């Protein structure tokens, strides 16, 4: 049985290599795939960086164009748009429940997401793994930085609610089941790069949440920065171009 699993893993790697060659010939076509329990779309393949794009609580559709443009601008990178647990992309649903988009940054969902990221990393060769995650996706990613140390090399955390109790107190409804990223700062490796970005006019995940998270990360000696983007709110539409520039810089560095 173990030999069969190893054989299948070898075949999977050969298939991924073949797809990489095909993608390089055809440009940046989109491939739907399951990464363990998590569904995703692959937007072109390149060996320098594996970039995983995560959406907010409203679902993945709004961030597809970002993943497409990021892949087109960076053919040296593999770009995968993932559906968080309980969401669907390209007709495939990720395992887990989004609980009606409420109180769903749970330990179970975060573990499923970690499995998906790990599976993607094993499938597509890369020199570094970069996450670009918005809103709820940023919250889950920031938690994984501490609960699964070393899984992610660089996290670009856009509009993240890093202190869940504080965020939900301002919103008027507690989310007691959700893991709060700020609790896991002590477990994050020092080599992990954290780039927090929030719109200056964001009235949902207000800039103070990211600013305070980064300040506490820096106090622990972590490689963390925060940028408040002027004339931007919570909508990814207002954040897309500067985040494209930040992600491209990280891929090419």
GUZA-616550 format. One record per atom (N, C-alpha, C, O, CB): residue in one letter; x, y negated, z negated. Coordinates in steps of 0.02 Angstrom, whole numbers, plus 32768, in hexadecimal, padded with zeros to 4 digits. Glycine has a CB too. Layout:
N
aXYZ ...
//
This chain:
253
x802A803C8000 x800080008000 x802C7FC18000 x801E7F918024 x7FD180007FC3 x80617FC27FD6 x808E7F897FD2 x80B07F7E8014 x80B87F45802A x80C17F927F9B x80C47FB58035 x80E37FB08076 x80B57F9280AA x80CA7F6B80D5 x80FB7FF3808E x80747FA480A6 x80437F8A80D5 x803A7F3F80CC x80367F1980FC x80007FAD80CD x80387F29808B x80317EE2807D x806D7EBB8098 x80657E8680B5 x80297ED68032 x80A97ED6808D x80E57EB580A6 x80E47EB180F2 x80F97E7F810F x81237EDA808E x80CB7EE88112 x80C77EE8815B x80977EB28173 x80A47E8F81A3 x80B27F2D8174 x805D7EAD8151 x802C7E7B8164 x80487E34815A x803C7E088183 x7FEB7E84813C x806E7E2A8122 x808C7DE98116 x80BD7DD7814E x80C17D9E8164 x80AF7DE880D2 x80E37E0A8164 x81127DFE819B x80EE7DEC81DA x81037DBF81FF x813E7E3C81A6 x80B67E0E81E8 x808E7DFF8223 x80727DB8821F x806E7D958251 x80567E31822C x805C7DA481E3 x80407D6181D9 x80757D2C81E9 x80667CFA8209 x80267D588191 x80B37D3781D1 x80E87D0881DE x80F87D048228 x81067CCE8243 x81277D1A81B7 x80F77D3F824A x81047D3F8292 x80CD7D1B82B8 x80DA7CF782E8 x810A7D8782AB x808E7D2482A1 x80567D0182C0 x805D7CB682B7 x80527C9082E6 x80137D1982A3 x80707CA0827A x80797C58826D x80B07C3C8299 x80AA7C0482B3 x80897C4C8223 x80E77C6182A0 x811D7C4A82CB x81077C438313 x81187C148335 x81597C7A82C7 x80DE7C74832A x80C47C71836E x80967C368378 x80977C1583AB x80A07CB0837F x806C7C298345 x803F7BEF8349 x80677BAE834A x80547B7E836C x800E7BF0830E x809D7BAC8324 x80C67B708323 x80E27B618369 x80E17B288380 x81007B7782F1 x80F97B96838B x81137B8E83CF x80DC7B7683FE x80E77B4A8427 x81317BCF83E9 x80A07B9483F7 x80687B818421 x80557B398416 x80487B148446 x802C7BAF8414 x80537B2383D6 x80407ADF83C6 x80727AAD83E3 x805F7A7883FB x803B7AD6837B x80B37ABF83E0 x80E57A9383FA x80DD7A8A8445 x80EC7A558460 x812B7AAD83EA x80C57ABE8467 x80BA7ABB84AF x807C7A9384C1 x807A7A7084F4 x80B77B0084CC x80487A998498 x80077A7C84A9 x7FFB7A38848A x7FCC7A15849D x7FD17AAB8493 x80257A23845B x801979E3843A x800079EF83F3 x80227A1283CD x7FE779B88461 x7FC779D383E1 x7FAD79DB839D x7F6579F5839D x7F3979D18385 x7FB279998377 x7F597A3283B7 x7F167A4E83B2 x7F067A60836A x7F337A628340 x7F107A8D83DF x7EC77A6C835B x7EB17A7A8318 x7EA27AC48310 x7E7F7AE1833A x7E747A508305 x7EBD7AE282DC x7EB27B2982CD x7E8F7B2F828A x7EA87B158258 x7EF47B5082CE x7E567B528288 x7E337B5F8249 x7E517B9E822A x7E5D7BCF824C x7DE77B678254 x7E5D7B9C81E8 x7E7E7BD481C7 x7E697BD6817E x7E577BA38161 x7ECB7BCF81CE x7E6D7C128160 x7E647C198118 x7EA87C2180F8 x7ED27C49810E x7E367C568107 x7EB47BFA80C4 x7EF27C00809E x7EDF7C1D805A x7ED17BF9802A x7F167BBA8096 x7EE07C5F8056 x7EC77C80801A x7E7D7C6D8012 x7E557C7A803E x7EF07C6B7FDC x7E6B7C4E7FD9 x7E257C3B7FCD x7E107BF97FEC x7DD67BE57FE6 x7E187C397F84 x7E3E7BD5800C x7E327B908022 x7E327B8C806E x7E5F7BA6808F x7E667B608004 x7E007B6A808A x7DFB7B6180D2 x7E217B2380E8 x7E2A7AF480C1 x7DB27B5E80E9 x7E367B248127 x7E5C7AEA813F x7E5E7AE6818A x7E4E7B1681AD x7EA17AEB8124 x7E737AAD81A3 x7E807AA281E9 x7EC97A8E81F1 x7EE17A6181CF x7E507A6B8207 x7EEB7AAF821F x7F317AA0822C x7F367A728268 x7F1E7A83829E x7F5B7AE18237 x7F557A39825E x7F5B7A078293 x7FA47A0582AB x7FCA79DA8296 x7F4479C0827B x7FB67A3382D6 x7FFA7A3582EF x802A7A5382BD x801B7A568281 x801179F08302 x80647A6982D4 x80947A8C82A9 x80DA7A7182B6 x80F07A6B82EF x80927AD782B6 x80FD7A608280 x81437A4C8283 x81667A648244 x81457A698210 x814A7A00828B x81A67A748246 x81C87A94820F x81E37A6681D9 x81F77A7E81A4 x82007ABC8229 x81E47A2481E4 x820579F881B3 x81DD79F38172 x81FA79F9813C x820F79B381D1 x819D79E78178 x817379DE813C x813079FF8145 x81157A00817D x816A7993812C x81157A1B8110 x80D07A32810E x80A979FD80E9 x80B679F080AE x80CA7A7980EB x807979DE810B x805179A980ED x800979C180E6 x7FE979D38118 x805479688119 x7FF079C180AA x7FAB79D7809C x7F817999808A x7F937974805C x7FA97A0C8064 x7F4A799080AE x7F1F795780A5 x7EDF796D8081 x7EBE799C8096 x7F0D793680EA x7ECF794B804A x7E94795C8022 x7E647922801E x7E7878E88018 x7EA979727FDB x7E2479328021 x7DEE79018021 x7DD478F27FDB x7DE879117FAA x7DB57919804D x7DA878C17FD7 x7D8678B07F9A x7D4578D87F91 x7D3A79097FB4 x7D7678677F98 x7D1C78C37F61 x7CE178EA7F4E x7CA978E87F81 x7C7B79117F7D x7CC878D17F0C x7CAB78BA7FB1 x7C7578B77FE3 x7C7E78EB801A x7C5178F28044 x7C7478728002 x7CB6790E801B x7CC07942804D x7CF97931807D x7D1278F9807C x7C81794E8075 x7D0E796180A6 x7D4C795980CD x7D467934810F x7D797921812B x7D68799B80DB x7D0A79298129 x7D037910816E x7D2578CD8179 x7D4478C281AE x7CBB790A8181 x7D21789F8148 x7D39785B8153 x7D8578588159 x7DA078278173 x7D23782F8119 x7DA8788C8143 x7DF178898143 x7E1078B0817D x7E4D78B48183 x7E0C78A38101 x7DE578CD81A8 x7DFE78F481E1 x7E2778C98210 x7E5C78DE8227 x7DC479148207 x7E0F788D8220 x7E347863824F x7E7878508234 x7EA87848825A x7E0B7824825F x7E7D784881F2 x7EBE783981D4 x7EEE787381DF x7F28786881F3 x7EB6782B8188 x7ED778B181D3 x7F0278EB81DD x7F1878F18226 x7F5179018235 x7EDE792B81C8 x7EE978E48254 x7EF978E7829B x7F2E78B482AE x7F5E78C482D1 x7EB978DC82C5 x7F2578768298 x7F55784182A8 x7F99784D8288 x7FCC784082A6 x7F3A77FD8293 x7F987866824A x7FD778748228 x7FFF78A9824E x803C78A38255 x7FCA788B81DF x7FDD78DD8266 x7FFE7911828D x801978F682CF x8050790882E3 x7FCF794C829A x7FF178CC82F0 x800678B08330 x804478848328 x806F78838354 x7FCD78888350 x8048785F82F1 x8080783382E5 x80BF785782CC x80F6783D82CF x806D77FE82B4 x80B4789582B3 x80EB78BA8295 x80ED790282AD x80DC79308288 x80E578B88248 x8100790D82EC x810179518307 x8133797E82E5 x813179BB82EE x8111794F8351 x8160796282BD x818F798B8297 x817079AA8259 x819179D08235 x81CB79628284 x8130799A824A x810F79B2820E x80D379DE821F x80B379D68253 x80F8797781E3 x80C57A0D81F3 x80867A3281F4 x80547A0C81C8 x806379FF818D x808F7A7C81DC x801B79FA81E2 x7FE879D581BC x7FAA7A0181B5 x7F8D7A1681E7 x7FD7799281DF x7F967A0E8178 x7F5B7A37816A x7F287A0F8143 x7F3779F6810C x7F6F7A788144 x7EED7A08815E x7EB679EA813A x7E917A228116 x7E767A4F8136 x7E8579C28169 x7E907A2180D4 x7E707A5680AD x7E2C7A3F8093 x7E217A048086 x7E9D7A6B8073 x7E007A6F808A x7DC07A648067 x7DC97A79801E x7DDC7AB28011 x7D857A8C8089 x7DBE7A4D7FF1 x7DC37A5C7FAA x7D907A927F96 x7D607A9D7FBB x7DBA7A1D7F7F x7D9A7AB37F5D x7D6C7AE87F49 x7D227AD27F4B x7D0F7A9E7F30 x7D7D7AFF7F03 x7CFA7AFC7F6C x7CB37AEF7F72 x7CA07AC47FAE x7C657AB87FB9 x7C9B7ACE7F36 x7CD17AAD7FD5 x7CC47A858011 x7CD67AAD804F x7CF87AE0804B x7CEC7A43800F x7CBE7A958089 x7CC97AB880C8 x7CEC7A8B80FB x7CE27A4E80FB x7C867AD180E5 x7D147AAA8125 x7D327A87815D x7D367AB98197 x7D487AF3818E x7D797A6A814B x7D277AA181D3 x7D297ACB8210 x7CFF7B0A8209 x7D117B3F8222 x7D717ADE8220 x7CC67B0481E6 x7C987B3C81DF x7CAC7B7081AC x7C8B7BA481A7 x7C917B5C8220 x7CE17B648187 x7CF87B948154 x7CF57B73810F x7D097B398107 x7D407BAD8164 x7CDC7B9880DF x7CD37B7C809C x7D087B96806C x7D177BD2806A x7C8D7B8E8081 x7D257B698047 x7D547B7D8013 x7D307B9C7FD8 x7CF77B8A7FC9 x7D7E7B407FFB x7D507BCB7FB7 x7D337BEA7F7B x7D2E7BB67F43 x7D4E7B817F46 x7D5C7C267F65 x7D067BC67F11 x7CFB7B987EDA x7CBB7B717EE4 x7C987B787F16 x7D367B697ED3 x7CAC7B467EB3 x7C6F7B1E7EB6 x7C807AD47EA9 x7CA67AC47E7C x7C3B7B377E82 x7C627AA97ED2 x7C6C7A617EC5 x7C367A457E96 x7C357A097E88 x7C6D7A3A7F06 x7C097A717E80 x7BD77A5D7E4C x7BB27A1E7E5F x7BA679F27E36 x7BFA7A547E09 x7B9F7A1A7EA0 x7B7C79DF7EB6 x7BA779A07EB3 x7B8E79697EA8 x7B3E79D57E8E x7BE879A97EBC x7C1979727EB9 x7C1C79517E74 x7C2879157E6E x7C09793E7EEE x7C10797A7E40 x7C1379607DFB x7C3C798F7DD0 x7C3579CC7DD4 x7BCB79587DDE x7C6779727DA6 x7C8D79967D73 x7CAB79D77D8F x7CA17A0D7D72 x7C6079A67D37 x7CD079D17DC6 x7CE87A0E7DE8 x7D347A0F7DF1 x7D4D7A367E19 x7CC87A137E2B x7D5979E67DCB x7DA279EC7DCB x7DB67A1E7D95 x7DE07A0F7D6A x7DC479A57DC0 x7D977A587D97 x7D9E7A897D61 x7DDE7AB17D69 x7DFE7AB17D9D x7D617AB77D60 x7DEF7AD57D34 x7E2A7B007D36 x7E237B357D6C x7E537B427D90 x7E367B227CF1 x7DE87B537D73 x7DDC7B857DA6 x7DE57B697DEC x7E077B877E15 x7D967BA37D9E x7DC77B2F7DF9 x7DCE7B107E3B x7E167AFA7E49 x7E2E7B017E81 x7DA07AD47E42 x7E377AE07E17 x7E7D7ACC7E20 x7EA97B087E2E x7ED87B037E56 x7E967AA67DE3 x7E9B7B407E0E x7EC27B7D7E1C x7EB67B957E64 x7EE57BAB7E85 x7EAF7BB57DEB x7E787B917E7C x7E697BA47EC1 x7E8F7B777EF2 x7EAA7B8F7F24 x7E1D7BA17ECF x7E8F7B377EE3 x7EB27B087F0F x7EFD7B177F0F x7F1D7B167F44 x7EA67AC07EF8 x7F197B267ED5 x7F607B377ED2 x7F6F7B767EFC x7FA37B797F1D x7F757B437E89 x7F437BA67EFA x7F4C7BE37F22 x7F4C7BD27F6D x7F737BED7F93 x7F147C167F13 x7F1F7BA47F80 x7F1C7B907FC7 x7F5B7B6C7FDD x7F757B7A8013 x7EE17B647FD2 x7F747B3F7FB4 x7FB17B1B7FC4 x7FEC7B4C7FC9 x80157B477FF7 x7FC07AE57F8F x7FF07B7A7F99 x80267BAC7F9A x80237BD77FD8 x80567BE57FF7 x80237BD87F5C x7FE67BEC7FEB x7FDE7C158027 x7FF47BF08066 x80137C0C8092 x7F967C2D802E x7FE27BB0806A x7FF77B8780A3 x80437B8180A6 x80617B8480DB x7FD77B4280A0 x80627B79806B x80AA7B738069 x80CE7BB3807E x81047BB0809B x80C07B618023 x80AF7BEC8070 x80CD7C2C8084 x80C37C3980CE x80EA7C5D80ED x80AF7C64805B x808F7C1C80EB x807E7C298131 x80A77BFE8161 x80BD7C168195 x80357C1E813D x80B07BBE814F x80D07B8F817C x81137B78815F x81157B59812A x80A37B528189 x814A7B878181 x818D7B738169 x81917B278163 x81767B03818C x81C47B8E8199 x81B47B11812F x81BA7AC98124 x81F67ABB80F8 x820C7AE680D2 x817A7AAC8105 x820F7A7E80FC x82457A6880D0 x822A7A498090 x824A7A4C805B x82727A3680F5 x81EF7A2A8094 x81D07A0D8058 x81857A0D8061 x816B7A0C8099 x81EA79C5804A x81627A0E8029 x81187A108029 x80FF79CD800E x810D79BA7FD6 x80FD7A4B7FFF x80D879AB8038 x80BD79698027 x8071796D8024 x805279868052 x80D47934805B x805479547FEF x800C794F7FE9 x7FF779077FF5 x801678D87FDA x7FF379687FA3 x7FC278FD801C x7FA278BC8023 x7F5978C6800D x7F3278E68031 x7FA7789F806E x7F4878AD7FD3 x7F0878BE7FB5 x7EE2787F7F9F x7EFF78527F80 x7F1278ED7F7A x7EA2787D7FAF x7E7978427FA0 x7E4678517F69 x7E2778867F6A x7E55782A7FDF x7E3F78247F3B x7E0978257F08 x7E0A78667EE0 x7E3B78747EBE x7DC5781B7F2A x7DD4788D7EE5 x7DD278CC7EC0 x7E0978FC7ED4 x7E2279217EAA x7D8F78EE7ECB x7E1D78FA7F13 x7E5679227F29 x7E96790C7F07 x7EC079367EF7 x7E5E791D7F75 x7E9D78CB7EFC x7ED778B17ED8 x7ED778C87E8F x7F0C78D87E73 x7EDA78657EDB x7E9C78CA7E71 x7E9778E17E2B x7EAD792A7E25 x7ED4793B7DF9 x7E4F78DA7E11 x7E9579547E52 x7EA7799B7E4F x7EF179A57E5E x7F1279CD7E3E x7E7C79C47E7F x7F0A79817E8F x7F5179877EA0 x7F7D79717E66 x7FAE79937E56 x7F61795D7EDE x7F6C793A7E46 x7F9479217E0F x7F9579527DD5 x7FC879597DB3 x7F7978DD7DF6 x7F5E79757DCA x7F5D79A97D96 x7F8C79E27DA8 x7FB179FB7D7D x7F1679C37D8C x7F8B79F77DE8 x7FB67A2E7DFD x80007A1E7DF6 x80287A4B7DED x7FA77A417E45 x801279DE7DFA x805979CC7DF1 x807379E57DAF x80AE79F77DA9 x806179807DF6 x804879E67D7C x805D79FD7D3A x804C7A467D2B x80727A687D09 x803E79D37D07 x80137A5E7D45 x7FFE7AA27D35 x80217AD77D61 x80277B117D4D x7FB37AA97D3C x80377AC27D9C x805D7AF07DC7 x809D7ACB7DDC x80A37AB67E15 x80337B067E07 x80CC7AC27DAE x81087A997DBC x812F7AB57DF7 x813A7AF17DFE x81357A977D7E x81457A877E23 x816E7A9A7E5C x81477AAF7E9A x81657AB97ECE x81997AD17E49 x81067AB47E95 x80DD7AC67ECF x80E07A8F7F04 x80E17A9E7F40 x80947AD37EBA x80E17A517EEE x80DD7A167F1A x811C79ED7F12 x813179E07ED9 x809D79EC7F0B x813A79D87F49 x817679AF7F46 x816579647F40 x818279417F16 x81A279BA7F83 x8136794D7F69 x812179077F68 x80D679047F68 x80B579257F90 x813F78E17FA5 x80BA78DC7F3B x807278D27F37 x806178897F44 x8074785D7F1D x805678E97EF2 x803D787D7F7B x8024783A7F8A x7FDC78397F71 x7FAF78567F91 x802978287FD7 x7FD078187F3A x7F91781B7F15 x7F6B77DA7F20 x7F7D77A67F05 x7F9C78287EC9 x7F3677DE7F48 x7F1277A37F5E x7ED1779C7F38 x7EA777CA7F38 x7F0577A57FAA x7EC777647F16 x7E8877567EF2 x7E79778C7EBF x7E4077A37EB9 x7E4E77517F24 x7EAB77A17E99 x7EA277D87E6A x7E8577C37E27 x7E9977907E0C x7EE377FB7E5F x7E5677EB7E0B x7E3D77DF7DC7 x7E67780A7D96 x7E5278407D83 x7DF177F17DC1 x7EA077F17D82 x7ED278197D60 x7EC278287D16 x7EDC78577CF9 x7F1477F87D64 x7E9778007CF9 x7E81780A7CB4 x7E3678167CB7 x7E0F77E67CB7 x7E9377CB7C85 x7E2378557CBB x7DDC78667CC8 x7DAD784C7C91 x7D7A782E7CA2 x7DD578B37CCE x7DBB78557C50 x7D8D783A7C1E x7D8477EE7C23 x7D4C77D57C1E x7DA6784B7BD8 x7DBA77CA7C2F x7DB677827C36 x7D8E776E7C75 x7D6477417C73 x7DFD77637C39 x7D9C77907CAC x7D7877837CEB x7D2E77907CE4 x7D0577677CF9 x7D9577AE7D24 x7D1C77C97CC6 x7CD677DB7CC0 x7CB277B07C8C x7C7577A57C92 x7CCF78257CAE x7CD577987C5A x7CB6776A7C2A x7CA1772A7C4D x7C6C770E7C3E x7CE7775A7BF0 x7CCA77137C7C x7CB876D77CA1 x7C7F76E47CD2 x7C5A76B67CE2 x7CF576BD7CC7 x7C7977237CE9 x7C4477357D18 x7C0377497CF4 x7BCE774D7D14 x7C5B776E7D45 x7C0777557CB3 x7BCB77627C8C x7BB677AA7C85 x7B8377B97C66 x7B93773D7CA9 x7BDD77D97CA1 x7BCD78207C9B x7C0C78487C8F x7C3A78467CB8 x7BA8783A7CDB x7C11786C7C57 x7C4D78927C48 x7C5478D07C74 x7C2278ED7C8A x7C4D78A77BFF x7C9278E47C80 x7CA179227CA6 x7CCD794E7C79 x7D0A79517C83 x7CC579127CEA x7CB0796F7C49 x7CD779937C16 x7CFC79D17C31 x7D2C79E87C12 x7CAB79A97BDE x7CE679EC7C6A x7D067A287C85 x7D437A1A7CB1 x7D697A477CC1 x7CD47A517CAC x7D4B79DB7CC5 x7D8079CA7CF4 x7DC279BF7CD0 x7DC579A17C9A x7D6D798B7D1B x7DF879D87CEF x7E3B79CD7CD4 x7E5279867CE4 x7E47796D7D1B x7E6D7A017CF1 x7E7179667CB4 x7E8679207CBC x7ED1791E7CCA x7EF979347CA0 x7E7478F77C7D x7EE679037D04 x7F2D79047D17 x7F5C78E67CE3 x7F9478FE7CDB x7F3578E07D56 x7F4678B37CC0 x7F7378907C92 x7F8978BD7C59 x7FBB78AE7C37 x7F5178527C76 x7F6478F47C4D x7F7679237C18 x7FB1794F7C2A x7FCE796F7BFF x7F3B794D7C06 x7FC279527C6A x7FF479837C81 x803479627C99 x805C79837CBA x7FD779AD7CB9 x803F79247C87 x807B79007C9C x80BA79217C81 x80ED79237CA4 x807878B97C85 x80B8793C7C44 x80F479577C25 x810E79957C4A x814979A77C42 x80E779697BDD x80E479B67C72 x80F979F37C94 x811279E77CDC x81287A157CFD x80BF7A247C96 x810F79A97CF3 x8123799A7D38 x816F79987D3E x818F79767D16 x810479577D50 x818D79BD7D6E x81D679BB7D76 x81EE79757D8B x81CA79517DAD x81EC79EE7DAA x822979647D76 x824379217D85 x825279177DCF x825478DE7DE7 x828279147D5D x825C794E7DF3 x826A79467E3B x822B793A7E64 x823079297E9F x828F79837E55 x81F079437E47 x81B279367E6B x81A978EB7E76 x81B278C37E49 x817679537E44 x819778D97EB4 x818D78937EC5 x814278827EC2 x811A78A47EE2 x81AB78827F0C x8130784F7E9C x80EA783B7E93 x80E277F57EAF x810377C67E99 x80D5783E7E48 x80B577EE7EE0 x80A677AD7EFF x805B77A07EF6 x803277BF7F19 x80BB77AB7F4B x804A77747EC8 x800477647EBC x7FF277237EE0 x801676F27EDC x7FF6775D7E70 x7FBA77257F03 x7FA376EC7F2B x7F5876E27F1E x7F3277127F23 x7FB176F67F77 x7F4476A57F0D x7EFD76967F02 x7EED76527F1F x7F1576237F1B x7EEC76997EB6 x7EB2764C7F3C x7E9C760B7F55 x7E9375D97F1C x7E7775EA7EE8 x7E5C76127F7D x7EAA759D7F27 x7EA5756A7EF3 x7E5C755B7EE0 x7E4E75467EA8 x7EC775297F0A x7E2E75677F0F x7DE775587F03 x7DBF75977EF5 x7D8275977EFC x7DCA75347F3E x7DE075CD7EE2 x7DBD760C7ED5 x7D9676077E93 x7DB376007E5E x7DEF76477ED1 x7D53760A7E98 x7D2976057E5D x7D15764A7E42 x7CF2764F7E10 x7CEB75DD7E6C x7D2B76807E64 x7D1C76C47E4E x7D5676DF7E25 x7D5176E47DE8 x7D0D76F27E8B x7D8D76EF7E46 x7DCA77037E23 x7DF676C57E1F x7E2276BB7E49 x7DEF77407E47 x7DEA769D7DEE x7E09765B7DE9 x7E5676607DE5 x7E7076907DCA x7DEE76367DAC x7E79762D7E00 x7EC276307E03 x7EE4763D7DC0 x7F1B765A7DBD x7EDC75F07E1F x7EC476287D89 x7EE276327D47 x7EED767C7D37 x7F1B768C7D11 x7EB876137D13 x7EC476A87D52 x7ECC76EF7D45 x7F0E77087D61 x7F33772C7D40 x7E9277167D64 x7F1E76F57D9E x7F5D77097DBE x7F9876E57D9E x7FCC77037D93 x7F5B76FB7E09 x7F8F76A57D90 x7FC6767D7D74 x7FDC769B7D31 x801876A27D24 x7FB176337D6A x7FAC76AC7D06 x7FBD76C87CC5 x7FD9770E7CCA x800677207CA4 x7F7F76C87C98 x7FBF77367CF9 x7FD977797D04 x802377767D18 x804C779B7CFD x7FB0779E7D3A x8032774B7D47 x807777457D5F x80A5772A7D28 x80DD77417D21 x807B77187D9D x808D76FA7D01 x80B576E07CCA x80C877177C99 x8101771A7C81 x809076A77CA6 x809877427C89 x80A6777A7C5B x80D577AD7C7B x80FF77CA7C5A x8065779C7C45 x80CD77B77CBD x80FA77E57CE0 x814277CA7CE0 x817177EF7CD3 x80E277EF7D29 x8149778A7CED x818B776A7CED x81AB776D7CA8 x81E777767CA1 x818777217D06 x818277667C74 x819C77697C30 x81B877AE7C1F x81E177B57BF2 x816677567BFE x81A177E07C43 x81BA78247C3B x81F378347C6A x820B786D7C6D x818178567C46 x820A78027C8F x8242780C7CBC x823078297CFF x825C78417D23 x827378377C9C x81EF78287D11 x81DA78437D51 x81E278117D89 x81E377D57D7F x819178597D4C x81E9782B7DC6 x81F178037E02 x81AC77EF7E1B x8190780F7E47 x8219782A7E3A x819177B97E00 x814C77A47E0D x8149775A7E1D x816C77327DFE x811F77B57DD2 x811F77497E4F x811477037E61 x80CA76F67E6A x80A377237E78 x813B76F07EA1 x80B776B77E61 x807176A47E6C x806F76667E99 x809576377E90 x804D76967E2A x804176677ECA x8035762E7EF5 x7FEB761E7EF7 x7FC2764A7F04 x8050763B7F3D x7FD975E07EE9 x7F9475C97EF1 x7F8F75A97F36 x7FB275787F45 x7F7F75967EB9 x7F6475C37F61 x7F5E75AB7FA5 x7F2C75707FA8 x7EF275787F95 x7F4875E37FD4 x7F4275367FBF x7F1674FC7FC2 x7EDF75077FF7 x7EE975298029 x7F3D74BD7FD2 x7EA574E87FEB x7E6D74EA801A x7E5575318028 x7E3B753E805F x7E8174C8805B x7E5D755E7FF9 x7E4675A38001 x7E1C75B77FC5 x7E2975A27F8C x7E8275D3800A x7DEA75E27FD2 x7DC075FC7F9D x7DC976477F95 x7E0076617F9E x7D7775EC7FAA x7D93766A7F85 x7D9776B27F7B x7D9076D87FBD x7DAB770E7FC4 x7D6276CA7F4A x7D6C76BC7FEC x7D6276DC802D x7DA576EA804F x7DD076BE8051 x7D3576B1805A x7DAD77268068 x7DEC77378088 x7DF7770E80C8 x7E30770580DE x7DEE77818098 x7DC176F680E5 x7DC876CE8122 x7DF476928116 x7E1B767F8142 x7D8276B7813A x7DEF767480DC x7E18763880CD x7E5F764A80B9 x7E8A761E80B4 x7DF776108095 x7E6C768B80AD x7EAD76A28096 x7ED576C780CB x7F1176D380C3 x7EA476CE805A x7EB376DA8100 x7ECF77098131 x7F1276F4814E x7F42771B814C x7E9F77138168 x7F1776B78168 x7F5476A2818A x7F90769E815B x7FC576B9816C x7F4A765E81AB x7F8A767F8120 x7FC5767F80F4 x7FD776C580DB x801276D380D2 x7FB8765380B8 x7FA676F080D1 x7FB6773480BB x7FD7775C80F3 x8004778480E6 x7F76775980A4 x7FC377518131 x7FE6776F816A x802F775B816A x805B77858175 x7FC5775A81AC x803C771C815E x80817703815D x80A977238124 x80E37736812D x808276B68157 x808B772880EA x80AD774680B1 x80BC778F80BD x80F377A780B0 x8083773D8070 x808A77B480D7 x809377FB80E4 x80C87807811A x80F178348113 x8051781B80FA x80C877DE814E x80FA77E58183 x814077D88168 x816F77FB817A x80EA77B581BC x814677A7813D x81887798811E x81A077D480F6 x81DB77E680F8 x8184775A80F1 x817377F380D1 x8188782C80A7 x8199786980D3 x81C8788E80C2 x814F783F8075 x817678738109 x818578AB8136 x81C978A28156 x81EF78D2815C x814F78B2816C x81D978668169 x82167858818F x8253784D8162 x828C784C817B x820C781C81BB x824978468122 x8282783980F5 x82AA787880E7 x82DB787680C3 x8269781B80B3 
//
